[in-house]
Amino acid sequence: MFDAFIVIVSIVELILTPPSMFNGGESDTGGALSALRTFRLFRVFKLAKNWTSLRKLLGTILRTLIHVGNFVVLLLLFMYIFALIGMQVT
């Protein structure tokens, strides 16, 4: 059922999106139609339910992203502090 839903959404997206030759060669894929593409990503999670090595890999990626998030917060804090110092020096 889930795969059928994904296929139907993709077909609807293809029907509703005009070809790029009709809008000057630029393909405008923004908006609600591009949001429908995110449902294709959920197929990976459906597959991970039964595939244990993929589930372990996704868990590792999630844990890594959490640590990277902590690093980004620390990096932004340092950038803010040094920007304030730079504004005081000049």
Backbone bond lengths (Angstrom), bond angles and torsions (degrees), N, CA, C in turn:
res aa  C-N    CA-C-N  psi(-1)  N-CA   C-N-CA  omega(-1)  CA-C   N-CA-C  phi
1 M - - - 1.455 - - 1.536 110.95 -
2 F 1.346 115.35 -42.37 1.460 119.22 -178.24 1.529 110.56 -65.15
3 D 1.335 117.12 -44.32 1.468 120.31 178.99 1.525 110.91 -63.55
4 A 1.315 117.06 -38.07 1.464 120.02 177.83 1.525 110.50 -63.57
5 F 1.313 117.26 -39.90 1.458 121.40 177.65 1.530 110.83 -62.14
6 I 1.337 117.00 -43.03 1.460 121.29 180.00 1.529 110.22 -63.34
7 V 1.325 117.12 -43.04 1.462 120.56 179.93 1.524 110.90 -64.68
8 I 1.319 117.37 -42.58 1.465 120.74 179.94 1.520 110.78 -64.61
9 V 1.319 117.61 -41.54 1.462 121.04 178.17 1.525 110.12 -63.44
10 S 1.321 118.20 -39.79 1.463 121.08 178.83 1.522 111.26 -65.60
11 I 1.318 117.04 -39.92 1.464 120.23 178.62 1.529 110.79 -66.56
12 V 1.314 116.96 -41.01 1.469 120.73 177.59 1.525 109.88 -62.68
13 E 1.320 116.83 -39.99 1.455 120.36 178.65 1.526 111.00 -63.56
14 L 1.326 117.01 -41.85 1.457 119.93 178.54 1.523 111.94 -64.85
15 I 1.313 116.92 -35.73 1.462 120.62 -179.92 1.523 110.88 -71.53
16 L 1.321 117.76 -40.82 1.461 121.15 -175.31 1.518 114.01 -80.07
17 T 1.331 118.11 -21.90 1.460 121.32 -179.44 1.517 109.15 -88.81
18 P 1.336 118.09 121.01 1.465 119.36 179.28 1.523 110.24 -71.40
19 P 1.324 117.52 150.43 1.466 120.18 176.41 1.522 110.75 -61.33
20 S 1.320 116.17 154.49 1.467 120.28 -175.56 1.519 112.29 -67.89
21 M 1.339 118.70 -20.03 1.461 119.41 -179.86 1.521 112.07 -71.40
22 F 1.345 118.30 -18.77 1.456 121.07 -179.61 1.528 112.95 -85.50
23 N 1.309 118.08 -17.20 1.463 119.03 -179.51 1.527 111.53 -120.44
24 G 1.306 117.01 41.54 1.461 121.65 172.09 1.514 114.47 76.97
25 G 1.294 119.12 22.91 1.459 121.31 177.90 1.512 114.40 86.23
26 E 1.307 117.15 -5.01 1.457 120.68 179.06 1.509 108.76 -100.53
27 S 1.316 115.58 130.37 1.469 118.41 178.39 1.519 108.83 -98.33
28 D 1.303 116.68 113.95 1.455 123.02 178.84 1.520 108.06 -90.76
29 T 1.331 115.82 100.09 1.464 119.59 -178.08 1.517 110.94 -108.58
30 G 1.321 118.39 19.00 1.455 121.28 -179.29 1.512 111.30 -79.70
31 G 1.310 114.90 174.83 1.453 119.95 174.39 1.508 114.02 88.89
32 A 1.315 113.83 -151.74 1.461 120.86 -173.06 1.520 112.22 -68.50
33 L 1.324 117.36 -30.44 1.460 118.48 -178.75 1.519 112.07 -67.68
34 S 1.321 117.04 -37.42 1.463 118.17 177.75 1.524 110.75 -71.05
35 A 1.312 117.63 -25.08 1.465 120.04 175.91 1.520 110.59 -68.90
36 L 1.326 116.88 -28.35 1.461 119.59 177.50 1.523 111.74 -67.95
37 R 1.321 117.18 -24.48 1.465 120.47 179.02 1.520 112.22 -67.33
38 T 1.310 117.40 -23.39 1.458 119.21 -179.53 1.524 112.11 -66.48
39 F 1.325 116.85 -21.70 1.456 119.06 177.18 1.520 111.57 -65.50
40 R 1.332 116.87 -25.56 1.464 119.88 177.16 1.518 110.91 -64.68
41 L 1.324 116.57 -30.79 1.454 120.81 179.50 1.518 111.57 -65.56
42 F 1.311 116.97 -31.02 1.462 120.29 -178.51 1.521 112.29 -66.34
43 R 1.336 117.34 -17.27 1.457 119.70 176.66 1.526 110.73 -63.91
44 V 1.340 116.55 -33.29 1.458 120.48 178.44 1.522 109.95 -63.74
45 F 1.322 117.21 -41.59 1.458 120.41 -179.91 1.524 111.04 -69.54
46 K 1.325 116.68 -32.48 1.457 119.92 175.67 1.525 109.64 -65.59
47 L 1.320 116.30 -40.16 1.456 121.42 178.43 1.526 110.98 -67.24
48 A 1.323 117.27 -35.25 1.457 121.60 -177.70 1.522 112.35 -68.82
49 K 1.315 116.82 -18.71 1.457 119.92 179.90 1.528 111.36 -62.72
50 N 1.323 116.97 -35.46 1.454 121.00 -177.11 1.524 113.83 -103.77
51 W 1.298 118.40 -15.57 1.463 122.88 -175.00 1.524 108.53 -103.96
52 T 1.332 117.08 104.57 1.473 120.93 -170.62 1.526 112.43 -67.98
53 S 1.324 119.29 -38.98 1.462 119.29 -178.75 1.526 111.04 -67.23
54 L 1.330 117.29 -36.06 1.465 120.27 176.16 1.519 110.63 -67.68
55 R 1.328 116.64 -36.56 1.463 120.43 177.92 1.534 110.36 -64.07
56 K 1.338 117.01 -41.17 1.466 120.33 177.38 1.525 110.89 -64.41
57 L 1.338 116.31 -40.65 1.460 120.72 179.59 1.523 111.27 -64.04
58 L 1.330 117.86 -43.87 1.462 120.99 178.16 1.528 111.30 -64.99
59 G 1.330 117.36 -35.74 1.465 120.47 176.17 1.519 111.58 -64.49
60 T 1.320 116.16 -40.99 1.462 120.56 178.09 1.522 111.06 -64.94
61 I 1.321 116.65 -41.78 1.464 120.38 177.93 1.524 110.67 -62.55
62 L 1.310 117.57 -40.85 1.464 121.12 179.24 1.522 111.60 -63.64
63 R 1.326 116.14 -44.96 1.475 119.32 178.20 1.525 111.06 -63.13
64 T 1.332 117.23 -37.59 1.462 120.75 178.68 1.516 110.88 -65.99
65 L 1.327 117.34 -40.53 1.465 120.17 178.97 1.521 111.96 -63.76
66 I 1.315 117.21 -33.47 1.463 120.28 177.27 1.522 110.14 -64.37
67 H 1.336 116.41 -43.26 1.464 119.84 179.20 1.526 111.27 -68.75
68 V 1.320 117.23 -36.78 1.467 120.22 177.19 1.522 109.74 -65.52
69 G 1.321 117.64 -36.50 1.460 121.10 177.28 1.516 111.71 -61.53
70 N 1.334 116.85 -41.68 1.470 120.16 176.41 1.530 110.45 -62.23
71 F 1.320 116.98 -40.54 1.463 120.76 178.74 1.527 110.82 -64.20
72 V 1.321 118.25 -39.99 1.465 121.56 -179.51 1.529 110.66 -64.67
73 V 1.321 117.22 -40.73 1.467 120.14 177.29 1.524 110.25 -61.78
74 L 1.318 117.19 -43.91 1.465 120.95 178.33 1.525 111.13 -64.79
75 L 1.319 117.52 -40.72 1.456 121.36 178.50 1.527 111.45 -63.09
76 L 1.335 117.33 -43.58 1.466 120.38 177.92 1.526 111.73 -64.24
77 L 1.312 116.84 -35.94 1.463 120.38 177.05 1.528 110.74 -63.25
78 F 1.340 116.77 -44.85 1.456 120.15 177.80 1.525 111.20 -64.44
79 M 1.310 117.90 -40.52 1.462 120.38 178.92 1.522 110.96 -63.29
80 Y 1.319 117.29 -40.50 1.459 121.09 178.78 1.527 110.73 -64.52
81 I 1.318 117.05 -45.08 1.469 120.73 -179.21 1.526 110.29 -62.73
82 F 1.348 117.50 -46.54 1.451 119.40 -178.55 1.529 111.73 -70.75
83 A 1.317 118.64 -26.87 1.462 120.03 173.87 1.519 110.28 -67.50
84 L 1.328 116.74 -41.16 1.459 119.36 176.83 1.524 111.54 -64.29
85 I 1.323 116.45 -40.32 1.467 119.83 177.99 1.529 109.78 -65.24
86 G 1.325 117.33 -41.55 1.463 120.83 178.79 1.511 112.72 -63.35
87 M 1.316 117.34 -35.38 1.471 120.52 178.34 1.522 111.00 -70.21
88 Q 1.312 117.62 -32.14 1.471 120.52 179.70 1.515 111.79 -76.14
89 V 1.322 116.89 -30.89 1.463 120.74 -177.61 1.522 110.93 -74.25
90 T 1.311 118.19 -39.11 1.470 119.65 -176.07 1.492 112.54 -84.88
